[in-house]
Amino acid sequence: MSAQELSRAEVMHRVKLGTLTQAEAARCLRLSVRQIKRLWRAYRRDGARGLISRKRGRPSNNKLNTNFGARVVQLVKARYPDFGPTLAREKLAELHGLHLGLETLRQIMLAHGLWTSRKQRTLIVHALRQRRPCFGELIQIDGSPHAWLEDRGPRCTLLVFVDDATGKLMHLRFVKAETTAAYFAATRIYLQCYGKPLAFYSDRLGIFRVNEPGPGAGKTQFARALAELDIELICANSPQAKGRVERANQTLQDRLIKELRLRNAATLDDANAFLPRFLLDYNRRFAKTPLSPHDAHRPLQPTDNLERCLTHLSHRVLSKTLTLQYGNALYQVLKPLRRLQYASVEVRENEAGTISIEYQGRRLPFALMFSNPRQAITDRKVLSARISKPPRVYAKPAADHPWRSAHKPPLSQKYSREASTREREDISTRD
């Protein structure tokens, strides 16, 4: 018996002994007198057993049919495995004519492991990573597209270089978009100022990592350039892994925007001119002392040619006549050596568009034979901005514009017949 049924049995026993009236029993159990009379009849007939609910142990009258439930489970597994209960219920009713309650479907999906509530999902805890001990051992890099100039100037991206050991801002640069050329230019300035760090730590953007499945995917232009300079590139698996630069971006999106507003900076040049001053003040406030006094930056060597490494590299094969095609142009090598026929060469193009041809690390003299105008290629980072521009509105021609008289619509058949009749009448009148 349940606790409620035991309480009712005790009250019915007191009614039997005459110490309690039925009206008083109704007040004790918070039931109506009519309900107490029904319980009293059951108690006199069967004793305490008569107070036990007869529905206990029996299936509910509203229980789903076994075949119906099995069909629902089969459909959800086959067609809606990643749907939530609400959307799955809508599709079952709309496409299959199966109507059931939302909570019923939720319990079915929970019982068969087809859905997990938010509270039951596994909580992902990102373990804290200790700072690197040496300054220059790991540099976190990231691009933050934002309305840095608010409504005073165009939307742009801030490239941020942060030292992992100290949290110090190493380099800031405003660019139009987060591209390989922009990272090349920012990295060149950084290396010239501080030297080569042991590693750069970035996200998995296509600039840093070839996001294609399978082995042999190759390296990006930025990863190849760092490899030539003997700098390791580490790509984080999540934004939380490079939290140092992510938190720096949040701080910059608050403080730097307001500083630029106070100085009324409206162009990228104005904003970049203010960055060195802001960088010094930021590091004075927020930089930490590293665990080790050692500076892990390595000085640039004479063999570290930044102008050569930080360029776009392509591989071409020379023809029998020592020609190659690159960028809709035909070039011919001016060094007539037999071993250069069908040789694989490297074509490097810098940010200014100047190219060089190298074979086994040596530059080859060449001449431009002919070129076709190259089609303008819009970077995917700025493509949305171009598409979102409003279409050009052209002025409507005036009523007496020659264009209107030159493009009069043809006369209808009825109008032309009436005009010809009036013309014949005029001719006969003149005669």
C-alpha positions in Angstrom: 0.0 0.0 0.0 1.1 3.5 -0.6 1.4 6.1 2.2 -1.9 7.7 1.1 -3.7 4.4 1.2 -2.2 3.6 4.7 -3.6 7.0 5.9 -7.0 6.2 4.5 -7.0 2.7 6.2 -6.1 4.3 9.6 -8.9 6.9 9.3 -11.4 4.1 8.2 -10.4 2.1 11.2 -11.2 5.0 13.5 -14.6 5.4 11.8 -15.2 1.7 12.4 -14.4 2.1 16.1 -16.8 5.1 16.3 -14.2 7.6 17.4 -14.5 9.5 14.2 -17.6 10.5 12.1 -17.6 10.4 8.3 -17.7 14.2 8.1 -14.7 14.5 10.4 -12.9 11.8 8.3 -13.6 13.9 5.2 -11.9 16.9 6.8 -8.9 14.8 7.9 -8.4 13.3 4.4 -9.4 16.5 2.6 -12.1 14.6 0.6 -15.8 15.1 0.1 -18.3 13.2 2.3 -19.5 11.3 -0.7 -16.0 10.1 -1.4 -15.6 9.0 2.2 -18.8 7.0 2.0 -17.5 5.2 -1.1 -14.2 4.4 0.7 -16.2 3.2 3.8 -18.2 0.8 1.8 -15.1 -0.7 0.2 -13.4 -0.9 3.7 -16.5 -2.7 5.2 -16.6 -5.2 2.3 -12.9 -6.0 1.8 -11.1 -4.4 4.7 -7.9 -2.5 4.1 -7.5 -4.4 0.7 -10.5 -2.6 -0.6 -8.7 0.8 -0.4 -5.9 -0.3 -2.8 -6.2 1.1 -6.3 -7.3 -1.6 -8.7 -5.3 0.1 -11.6 -2.0 -0.8 -9.9 0.0 -3.3 -12.0 -2.3 -2.9 -15.1 -1.4 -1.1 -18.3 -2.7 2.4 -18.8 -5.7 2.9 -21.0 -3.7 5.6 -22.9 -0.7 3.3 -23.5 0.6 3.4 -27.1 0.1 0.4 -29.3 3.2 -1.7 -29.5 3.3 -1.7 -33.3 2.7 2.1 -33.3 5.7 2.7 -30.9 7.9 0.4 -32.9 7.1 2.3 -36.1 7.8 5.6 -34.5 11.2 4.4 -33.3 12.0 2.9 -36.7 11.2 6.2 -38.5 13.2 8.3 -36.1 16.2 6.1 -36.4 16.1 6.0 -40.2 15.1 9.5 -41.1 15.4 11.8 -38.1 18.4 10.5 -36.0 19.7 14.1 -35.2 16.3 15.7 -34.7 15.1 17.0 -31.4 11.7 15.8 -30.0 9.8 18.9 -31.1 10.9 18.9 -34.7 10.7 15.1 -35.0 7.1 15.2 -33.7 6.2 17.9 -36.3 7.7 15.8 -39.2 6.1 12.6 -38.0 2.7 14.3 -38.1 3.3 16.2 -41.3 4.9 13.5 -43.5 3.7 10.3 -41.9 0.4 11.1 -40.3 1.6 9.8 -36.9 0.3 12.0 -34.1 1.6 11.6 -30.5 2.3 13.8 -27.6 5.6 15.7 -27.3 6.5 14.3 -23.9 5.6 10.8 -25.1 8.0 11.1 -28.0 10.7 12.6 -25.8 10.4 9.6 -23.4 10.6 7.2 -26.4 13.7 8.9 -27.8 15.4 8.9 -24.4 14.6 5.2 -23.8 16.1 4.2 -27.1 19.1 6.6 -26.9 18.0 8.7 -29.8 18.2 12.0 -28.0 19.9 13.4 -24.8 18.7 16.3 -22.9 21.0 19.2 -22.3 21.4 18.4 -18.6 22.5 14.8 -19.5 25.0 15.8 -22.1 28.6 15.4 -21.3 30.2 18.6 -20.1 33.4 19.4 -21.9 36.0 20.8 -19.6 39.0 22.4 -21.2 42.0 21.8 -19.0 44.1 24.9 -18.2 47.4 25.1 -19.9 50.4 26.7 -18.2 52.1 29.6 -19.9 55.3 28.8 -21.7 58.2 29.8 -19.5 60.3 31.8 -22.0 59.5 35.0 -23.8 59.3 34.3 -27.6 58.8 30.6 -27.2 55.2 30.6 -28.5 53.5 33.5 -30.2 49.7 33.2 -30.6 48.3 34.9 -33.8 44.8 35.6 -34.8 42.7 38.0 -36.9 39.7 39.8 -35.5 37.2 41.2 -38.1 35.2 43.9 -36.4 33.8 47.4 -36.9 36.9 48.9 -35.4 36.3 52.3 -36.9 32.5 52.1 -36.1 30.6 54.3 -38.6 33.6 56.6 -39.4 35.4 54.2 -41.7 35.2 50.8 -43.4 34.9 47.5 -41.6 38.4 45.9 -41.3 40.4 43.2 -39.5 43.0 43.5 -36.8 45.9 41.1 -36.9 47.1 40.3 -33.3 50.4 38.8 -32.2 50.5 37.8 -28.5 53.3 36.3 -26.5 52.1 33.2 -24.6 54.6 33.6 -21.7 53.9 37.2 -20.8 50.6 38.0 -22.5 52.4 40.9 -24.2 51.1 42.3 -27.4 53.9 41.9 -29.9 52.4 43.3 -33.0 49.1 44.9 -34.2 48.1 45.8 -37.7 44.9 46.8 -39.3 44.2 45.2 -42.7 41.3 45.1 -45.1 40.8 41.3 -44.8 42.5 38.3 -43.2 44.5 37.1 -46.2 47.9 35.4 -46.7 49.4 38.6 -48.1 48.4 40.5 -45.0 49.9 37.8 -42.7 53.1 37.9 -44.8 53.4 41.6 -44.3 52.7 41.5 -40.6 55.1 38.6 -40.1 57.9 40.4 -41.9 57.6 43.4 -39.6 57.5 41.1 -36.5 60.6 39.1 -37.5 62.5 42.3 -38.3 61.7 43.7 -34.9 62.1 40.7 -32.6 63.7 37.8 -34.6 62.4 34.3 -35.1 60.2 32.8 -32.3 60.2 29.0 -31.8 56.6 28.6 -32.9 53.4 30.4 -34.0 50.1 29.2 -32.6 47.0 29.8 -34.8 43.6 28.6 -35.5 42.6 26.2 -38.4 41.9 28.9 -40.9 42.7 27.9 -44.5 45.6 30.4 -44.5 47.5 28.2 -41.9 46.2 24.7 -42.6 45.0 22.7 -45.6 41.6 21.6 -44.3 41.2 18.6 -46.7 40.8 15.0 -45.5 43.4 12.4 -46.3 47.2 12.3 -46.3 49.4 14.3 -48.7 47.2 17.4 -48.6 50.4 19.6 -48.5 51.1 22.9 -46.8 49.6 26.4 -47.3 51.7 29.3 -48.5 52.1 30.6 -44.9 53.0 27.2 -43.4 55.6 26.7 -46.2 57.1 30.1 -45.6 57.5 29.4 -41.8 59.0 26.1 -42.6 61.7 27.8 -44.8 62.4 30.1 -41.8 62.6 27.2 -39.4 59.6 28.4 -37.4 57.1 25.8 -36.2 53.4 26.4 -36.9 50.9 24.8 -34.4 47.1 24.9 -35.3 44.8 24.8 -32.3 41.8 22.4 -32.3 39.5 24.9 -30.5 39.3 28.6 -29.8 39.7 27.8 -26.0 43.2 26.4 -26.7 44.4 29.8 -27.8 42.6 31.6 -25.2 45.4 34.2 -24.6 44.8 35.9 -28.0 41.0 35.4 -27.8 40.8 37.2 -24.5 43.1 39.9 -25.9 40.7 40.4 -28.8 37.9 41.0 -26.4 39.9 43.6 -24.5 40.9 45.3 -27.7 37.3 45.4 -29.0 36.5 47.4 -25.9 39.5 49.6 -25.2 41.0 50.1 -28.7 37.6 51.1 -30.3 37.1 53.8 -27.7 40.7 55.1 -28.1 40.2 55.3 -31.8 36.9 57.1 -31.3 38.6 59.7 -29.1 41.2 60.4 -31.8 38.5 60.4 -34.5 40.5 57.8 -36.6 38.5 57.2 -39.8 41.0 55.4 -42.1 43.3 52.4 -41.8 46.4 54.6 -42.0 45.2 56.7 -39.1 44.4 53.6 -37.0 47.8 51.9 -37.8 49.6 55.1 -36.9 48.1 55.1 -33.4 48.8 51.4 -32.7 52.4 51.7 -31.5 51.4 54.1 -28.8 48.4 52.0 -27.7 50.6 48.9 -27.7 53.1 50.4 -25.2 50.4 51.5 -22.9 48.6 48.1 -23.0 51.8 46.1 -22.3 52.6 48.4 -19.4 49.2 47.6 -17.8 48.6 44.0 -18.6 51.9 42.2 -19.4 53.2 39.5 -17.0 56.7 38.6 -16.0 57.9 35.3 -17.6 59.0 32.4 -15.5 62.4 32.4 -17.2 64.4 35.5 -18.1 65.7 33.8 -21.3 64.5 35.3 -24.6 63.7 32.5 -27.0 63.8 34.6 -30.1 66.5 33.7 -32.6 68.2 36.4 -34.6 67.7 36.4 -38.4 70.6 34.8 -40.3 72.0 36.0 -43.6 70.4 32.9 -45.2 66.9 34.0 -43.9 65.8 36.0 -46.9 62.4 37.4 -45.9 61.8 38.9 -49.3 62.2 35.4 -50.8 60.4 33.3 -48.2 57.4 35.5 -47.5 56.1 35.2 -51.1 53.6 33.2 -53.0 55.4 30.1 -54.4 54.2 28.0 -57.4 55.9 25.2 -59.2 56.1 25.1 -63.0 57.8 22.8 -65.6 59.8 24.4 -68.4 59.0 23.4 -71.9 61.5 22.4 -74.5 61.9 26.0 -75.5 62.4 27.0 -71.8 59.0 28.8 -71.5 56.4 28.6 -68.8 53.0 30.1 -68.2 52.1 31.9 -65.0 49.3 34.4 -64.3 48.0 34.5 -67.9 51.5 35.4 -69.2 54.2 33.5 -71.0 57.8 33.8 -69.8 61.0 32.5 -71.4 64.2 31.7 -69.5 67.2 33.5 -71.1 69.8 30.9 -70.0 70.0 28.3 -72.8 71.1 25.2 -70.9 70.1 21.8 -72.0 69.5 20.6 -68.5 66.8 23.2 -68.0 64.6 21.6 -70.6 61.5 20.0 -68.8 63.1 21.1 -65.5 60.9 21.9 -62.5 61.3 25.5 -61.4 59.9 27.7 -58.7 58.0 30.9 -59.4 57.8 33.4 -56.5 55.5 36.4 -56.5 55.7 39.1 -53.8 53.0 41.4 -52.6 53.8 44.0 -55.3 53.3 41.5 -58.1 57.0 41.1 -59.0 57.9 37.5 -59.9 61.2 35.6 -59.9 62.1 32.2 -61.4 64.4 29.9 -59.4 66.0 26.6 -60.2 67.7 24.7 -57.4 67.8 27.9 -55.3 69.4 30.1 -58.0 67.6 32.8 -59.9 67.2 32.5 -63.6 67.1 35.4 -66.0 63.8 35.6 -68.0 61.8 37.8 -70.3 58.1 38.3 -70.7 56.9 37.1 -74.1 53.3 38.2 -73.9 50.5 38.6 -71.4 46.7 38.8 -71.3 44.9 41.0 -68.8 44.3 39.1 -65.7 40.7 38.8 -64.5 40.3 40.5 -61.2 39.9 37.9 -58.4 38.0 39.0 -55.3 39.1 37.5 -52.1 36.5 35.5 -50.3 36.9 37.6 -47.2 35.8 40.8 -48.9 33.4 39.2 -51.4 30.4 39.6 -49.1 31.2 43.3 -48.7 31.1 43.8 -52.5 27.9 41.9 -52.9 26.2 43.9 -50.2 26.8 47.2 -52.0 23.5 48.8 -53.2 23.0 48.6 -57.0 23.7 51.7 -59.0 20.6 53.8 -59.6 20.3 55.4 -63.1 18.4 58.6 -63.7 15.1 58.1 -65.6 15.2 59.7 -69.1 13.2 62.8 -69.6 9.9 62.8 -71.6 11.5 64.5 -74.6 14.7 62.4 -74.5 15.7 61.2 -78.1 15.8 57.7 -76.7 12.1 57.7 -76.3 11.4 58.9 -79.9 13.7 56.3 -81.3 12.1 53.5 -79.5 8.4 54.2 -79.9 6.2 51.1 -79.4 4.5 49.8 -82.6 1.0 51.1 -83.3 -1.8 48.7 -82.8 -3.7 47.3 -85.8 -6.8 49.3 -84.9 -4.9 52.6 -84.5 -3.0 52.1 -87.8 -6.2 51.4 -89.7 -7.8 54.6 -88.4 -4.7 56.6 -89.2 -4.6 55.3 -92.8 -8.3 56.1 -93.3 -7.8 59.7 -92.0 -4.8 60.1 -94.4 -6.9 59.0 -97.4 -9.6 61.4 -96.5 -7.1 64.3 -96.3 -5.7 63.4 -99.7 -9.2 63.3 -101.3 -10.0 66.7 -99.7 -6.9 68.3 -101.0 -7.5 67.0 -104.5 
